[in-house]
Amino acid sequence: MRANDSLKQGCSFFYAVISRIKRVVELAGQSPPLLFLLDEILQGTNSHDRLIGARGIIYYLIDRNAVGLVTTHDLALTKIVDSLGNHAVNIHFKDYIENNQIRFDYRICSGVIQKSNGLELMRMIGLDANYELTKKYIKE
């Protein structure tokens, strides 16, 4: 399900996202059980609202015996699993950089990934998060 914003219809990207999620949530609790796939849940909003909203949506779906996957790059969302006992687990794919391209092994690994690749990918395409310039503005 692709969510798109529309200036013509006065629909923001986030409104399109939550409208699609609402349709998924409405199917939970029916027979047969709902199989859901939520990619980058609640993207388009701030991290505080995303955490609270995602937690509520996931709890609701699990409470109605839905089964599924939620993907995220937001590490705060991975902590939702801690309150779900045996109803949820974190998994990840490992990646590596080879010849200035990101590669994935597509093997499921347990837990939350411990390696970050965002800054390295930015540097690879020439969008350097210039560390020296950052030090000029941020005093740690």
Summary of the structure (lengths in Angstrom):
residues: 140
radius of gyration: 18.3
end to end distance: 42.8
largest distance: 59.0
contacts: 298
relative contact order: 0.10
helix: 41%
strand: 17%
